[in-house]
Amino acid sequence: MEDKRNIPIIEWEHLDKRKFYVFGICMTMMIRVSVYPFTLIRTRLQVQKGKSLYNGTFDAFVKILRTEGTAGLYRGFLVNTFTLISGQCYVTTYELTRKYVSRYNNNNAVKSLVAGGSASLVAQSITVPIDVVSQHLMMQRKGESMGRFKVQNQDGKRLLVFGQTKDIIVQIFKADGFRGFYRGYVASLLTYIPNSAVWWPFYHFYAEQLSSLTPKDCPHLLLQAISGPLAAATASTLTNPMDVVRARVQVEGKSSIILTFKQLIAEEGPWGLTKGLSARIISATPSTIVIVVGYETLKKLSLRPELVDSRHW
């Protein structure tokens, strides 16, 4: 009988790549639609000075919905959908790196750590310019802006979505040149590489621990669905200080990570480093459940036909 404690991992060589990418893009788009409002709220909470506008995640949600409507919760969303490209690059890099590392070290924690960090490096190189633009769009409140740039109205009329995007892109380029689109790149790497590198080992660790505590007939997918949020909460807590700094560097146009960090501590104390953490965990919990269930289901659906019935996946 198969040992229930060894949850099988579907590796890159087990997959039908065409199914994997088609299903993957659809799944990623559905997830982004569901969690984007919390991403916007988290960014606004991190950028605001103290509690000048919002007192917390729920307060921000209610105020944005009341003053800006549902559309206010999706500012910058269309631009952000271009990160679908980086998402596919992420999973490809992750799976290929796992395969490569396994030639030298078959320890799952090592493979997950190296692959997670490598995947994040590749993804962030694509994502940062998109994030910079979408974050400035997130900062556009009704009649004002929380960031450096404000969408300009033409003849008293509000610009359409892509008109706003073009306007922000032009303003960023005029102010900072091409480098402006990579503002906060190093801060992003210092946030997301550790986050990704930590998430994967903790995900597999929690899954194995839960497997040892549950009945043998407990579905693998249920254990993985619980392990994902636990790993996300762990990784978010460890990397949130850098995420706050990253958001301020990108939105406020700061050039120094160290000076931004010192200013944050001076103005708001150590608690300033926890800003947006609850929103981050709240958004990460449902999204991670969907991502884990979706990703593990995606890999099962993408198994090569000859492997489908070969074992209990």
C-alpha positions in Angstrom: 0.0 0.0 0.0 1.3 3.5 -0.8 2.5 5.5 2.1 0.1 8.3 2.6 2.8 10.5 4.1 4.6 10.7 0.8 2.4 13.0 -1.2 3.4 12.5 -4.8 4.7 15.5 -6.7 3.9 15.8 -10.4 7.1 16.9 -12.1 7.7 18.7 -15.4 8.4 15.5 -17.4 5.0 14.1 -16.4 3.0 17.0 -18.1 1.3 17.5 -21.4 2.7 21.0 -22.0 -0.1 22.2 -24.4 -2.8 21.4 -21.8 -0.7 22.9 -19.1 -0.4 26.3 -20.6 -4.0 26.6 -21.9 -5.5 25.6 -18.6 -2.9 27.7 -16.7 -3.8 31.0 -18.4 -7.5 30.5 -17.8 -6.9 29.6 -14.1 -4.6 32.6 -13.5 -7.1 35.0 -15.0 -9.9 33.8 -12.7 -7.6 34.1 -9.7 -6.5 37.7 -10.5 -10.1 38.9 -10.9 -11.0 37.5 -7.5 -8.0 38.9 -5.5 -7.2 42.2 -7.3 -9.3 44.4 -5.0 -7.3 43.3 -2.0 -4.0 43.9 -3.9 -5.2 47.5 -4.5 -6.2 48.0 -0.9 -2.9 46.6 0.4 -0.9 49.0 -1.9 -2.9 52.0 -0.7 -2.5 51.0 2.9 1.2 50.7 2.5 1.7 54.0 0.7 -0.6 56.2 3.0 1.1 58.1 5.8 0.0 56.7 9.1 -3.8 56.2 9.0 -4.5 59.4 7.1 -7.1 57.9 4.8 -7.9 54.4 5.9 -7.9 52.7 9.3 -7.5 49.2 8.0 -8.4 46.7 5.3 -12.2 46.6 5.9 -12.3 50.4 6.3 -10.5 50.9 3.0 -12.8 48.4 1.2 -15.9 50.2 2.4 -14.6 53.8 1.7 -13.3 52.9 -1.8 -16.6 51.1 -2.7 -18.6 54.1 -1.3 -16.6 56.9 -3.0 -15.3 55.2 -6.2 -17.7 52.3 -6.8 -16.7 48.8 -7.9 -14.5 50.2 -10.6 -12.4 51.9 -7.9 -11.4 48.4 -6.6 -10.2 47.5 -10.1 -8.1 50.5 -11.0 -5.1 49.4 -13.1 -6.5 45.9 -13.5 -6.4 45.7 -17.3 -2.7 46.7 -17.3 -2.1 44.2 -14.5 -3.4 41.4 -16.7 -0.3 41.6 -18.8 1.4 39.9 -15.8 -0.2 36.7 -17.1 3.0 36.4 -19.3 5.2 36.6 -16.2 2.9 34.0 -14.5 3.5 31.5 -17.2 7.3 32.3 -17.2 7.2 31.7 -13.4 5.7 28.2 -13.5 7.9 27.2 -16.4 11.1 28.4 -14.7 10.0 26.7 -11.4 9.3 23.3 -13.0 12.4 23.4 -15.2 14.7 24.5 -12.3 13.3 21.7 -10.1 14.2 19.2 -12.9 17.7 20.6 -13.3 18.4 20.7 -9.5 17.2 17.1 -9.2 20.3 16.0 -11.1 22.5 17.2 -8.3 20.3 17.1 -5.2 17.1 15.2 -4.8 16.1 16.8 -1.6 12.6 18.3 -2.1 13.2 21.3 0.2 16.4 22.2 -1.7 14.7 21.8 -5.1 11.7 24.0 -4.0 14.0 26.7 -2.5 16.2 27.1 -5.5 13.4 26.7 -8.0 11.1 29.2 -6.2 13.8 31.8 -6.0 14.8 31.4 -9.6 11.2 31.5 -10.8 10.6 34.8 -8.9 13.8 36.4 -10.4 12.6 35.7 -14.0 9.0 36.7 -13.2 9.9 40.0 -11.5 12.0 41.1 -14.4 8.9 41.0 -16.5 6.4 42.1 -13.8 8.0 45.2 -12.3 7.3 47.6 -15.2 3.7 46.4 -15.3 3.5 46.8 -11.5 4.9 50.3 -11.6 2.2 51.5 -14.1 -0.7 49.6 -12.4 0.3 50.8 -9.0 0.2 54.4 -10.1 -3.3 53.7 -11.5 -4.3 52.2 -8.2 -3.3 55.5 -6.5 -5.8 57.5 -8.6 -8.6 58.3 -6.1 -11.7 60.3 -7.1 -10.5 63.8 -7.9 -7.0 63.3 -6.5 -4.0 60.9 -6.4 -2.1 59.3 -3.6 1.1 59.0 -5.7 3.5 61.2 -7.7 1.4 61.2 -10.9 -2.2 62.2 -11.5 -4.2 61.2 -14.5 -4.9 64.4 -16.5 -8.5 65.2 -17.7 -9.0 66.4 -21.2 -11.5 69.1 -21.7 -13.1 68.3 -18.4 -13.7 64.7 -19.4 -12.3 61.7 -17.7 -9.9 59.6 -19.8 -10.9 56.1 -20.8 -9.0 53.2 -19.2 -6.3 52.9 -21.8 -6.1 56.7 -22.1 -5.3 56.8 -18.4 -2.7 54.1 -18.8 -1.0 56.0 -21.7 -1.1 59.2 -19.6 0.6 57.5 -16.7 3.3 55.9 -18.9 4.1 59.2 -20.5 4.4 60.9 -17.1 6.7 58.2 -15.8 8.9 58.4 -18.9 9.1 62.2 -18.8 10.0 62.2 -15.1 12.4 59.3 -14.8 13.1 57.9 -18.3 13.2 54.2 -19.0 14.6 53.6 -15.6 11.4 54.8 -14.1 9.6 51.6 -15.2 12.1 49.6 -13.1 11.9 51.8 -10.1 11.9 49.4 -7.1 13.3 46.5 -9.1 15.9 45.6 -6.5 13.3 46.1 -3.7 10.9 43.8 -5.6 13.6 41.1 -5.9 14.4 41.4 -2.2 10.7 40.9 -1.5 9.5 38.3 -3.9 12.6 36.1 -4.3 12.6 35.3 -0.6 8.8 35.1 -0.5 8.8 32.5 -3.3 11.9 30.7 -2.1 10.3 30.3 1.4 6.7 29.5 0.2 7.5 26.4 -1.7 9.5 24.5 1.0 7.0 25.5 3.7 4.1 24.4 1.4 5.6 20.9 1.0 6.6 20.9 4.7 3.1 21.7 5.9 1.6 19.2 3.5 3.8 16.4 4.8 3.1 17.3 8.4 -0.7 17.4 7.8 -0.5 14.1 6.0 1.2 12.5 9.0 -1.6 13.7 11.3 -4.7 12.8 9.2 -6.3 9.5 8.2 -4.8 7.8 5.2 -7.9 8.2 3.1 -7.8 12.0 3.5 -7.6 13.5 -0.1 -4.2 14.9 -1.1 -5.8 18.0 -2.5 -7.5 18.9 0.8 -4.1 18.7 2.6 -2.5 20.8 -0.2 -5.3 23.4 0.0 -4.7 23.8 3.7 -0.9 23.9 3.4 -0.9 26.6 0.8 -2.4 29.4 3.0 -0.3 28.3 5.9 2.8 28.7 3.7 1.6 32.0 2.3 0.9 33.4 5.8 4.4 32.4 6.9 6.1 33.8 3.8 4.0 37.0 3.9 4.9 37.7 7.6 8.6 37.2 6.9 8.7 39.4 3.8 6.1 42.1 4.6 8.7 44.7 5.8 10.4 44.6 2.4 7.1 44.7 0.6 6.1 48.0 2.4 9.5 49.5 1.4 9.0 48.2 -2.2 5.6 49.8 -2.5 6.9 53.2 -1.3 9.9 53.1 -3.5 7.8 52.4 -6.6 4.8 54.8 -5.9 6.6 57.7 -4.2 9.6 57.7 -6.6 12.2 57.1 -3.9 15.6 55.9 -5.1 17.1 54.5 -1.9 15.8 51.3 -0.2 17.8 52.0 2.9 16.7 55.7 3.2 13.1 54.6 2.6 13.4 52.0 5.3 14.9 54.6 7.8 12.2 57.2 7.0 9.5 54.6 7.5 10.9 53.6 10.9 11.4 57.3 11.9 7.8 58.3 10.9 5.8 55.2 12.0 8.1 53.1 14.1 8.5 49.3 13.8 4.7 48.8 13.4 5.0 50.6 10.0 6.7 47.5 8.7 3.5 45.5 9.3 1.3 47.9 7.2 -0.9 46.0 4.7 0.0 42.6 6.3 -3.6 41.8 7.2 -4.7 42.7 3.7 -1.9 40.7 2.3 -2.8 37.6 4.3 -6.5 38.1 3.6 -5.9 38.3 -0.1 -3.3 35.5 0.0 -5.6 33.0 1.9 -8.4 32.6 -0.7 -6.1 33.2 -3.6 -3.5 30.6 -2.4 -6.3 28.0 -1.9 -7.5 28.7 -5.4 -3.9 28.7 -6.7 -2.9 25.5 -5.0 -6.1 23.6 -5.8 -6.0 25.0 -9.3 -2.3 24.4 -9.9 -2.4 20.8 -8.5 -5.6 20.1 -10.4 -4.1 21.7 -13.5 -1.1 19.4 -13.3 -3.3 16.4 -12.8 -5.4 17.4 -15.9 -2.2 18.0 -17.8 -0.7 14.6 -17.0 0.5 12.6 -20.0 -2.2 10.1 -20.9 -0.1 7.0 -20.1 0.5 8.3 -16.5 -3.0 9.1 -15.5 -3.8 5.7 -13.9 -0.2 4.8 -13.0 -0.5 5.8 -9.4 -2.7 7.7 -6.8 -1.7 11.3 -7.6 
